[in-house]
Amino acid sequence: LEAYGNAKTGRNDNSSRFGKYSQLHFQGSPFAVCGLQIDHYLLERSRVVAVPSGERNYHIVHYLGREEAEKLFRDGKGTKQFKYIREANSAVKMDGSEFEDHRDFVALRKKMSDAGFDEDAQAAIYDAIRGILYLGNVLFTNPDQVSPTNWKAGGPQKIATLVGDCKADFAQACRFLGVPQDKLQEALTQMLVKTAAEEIWTSVGPEDAHAQRDAVAKAVYSRVFDQIVSALNDRLGAFESHGD
């Protein structure tokens, strides 16, 4: 869980950014540990999209960001930077040494395999986080400078428009997240207002579209974290009494 819930802060290279309550289950005489149940709360979701100067995003985000950038470079696609971790990538440990993300990611994959996460389960987790990284590179503009308060009943009025240079990153985000491009673009650039008499669609401006982009990124990461904890509980929390 440290890889997904811990990060480098101004005072700690491996600071826990979530609350955790663990219950150990015992049975037999003398008592022997037979299970573990984890409850978590207050994951710092804002860290997914922005961190203070000198700090880092969650460890796993840097692992995958570096791996993805190196893969693209090897494939001849140039140097890739991800907005959500661009500045944080330069952060170093408290003793001044660099983080060894590649080594730590190799170790994490082995630990997850040992914990019962097969290759498909791990790939789904990593793809979701890669999708978050690409989503962070998506930018919107308002070429016509139309007021985002201009409402139109009966359907959406397009205002926030995807910046052309970001279309490839947007396509990659959708591919990794497993969602259609048109559906995600609608979710980021439109808002539904319900009244007692009708439903009104309104388009949002670039600032709100960027806020909705970040909200999606934080929600996806939080769901991934929830699923990891749930899977661990399934493997470690279930136990049966077999007597003394």
Buried (B, 14 or more C-beta within 10 A) or exposed (E): BBBBBBBBBEEEBEBBBBEBEEEEBEBEEEEEEBBBBBEBEEBBBEBBBBBEEEBBBBBBBBBBBBBBBEEEEEEEEEEBEBBBBEBBBEBEEEEEEEBEBEEBBEEBBEEBEEEEBEEEBBEBBBBBBBBBBBBBBBBBBBEEEBEBEEEEEEEBBBBBBBBEEBEEBBEBBBBBBEBEBEEBBBBBBBBEEEEEEEEBBBBBBBEBBBEBBBBBBBEBBBEBBEBBBEBBBEEBBEBEEEEE
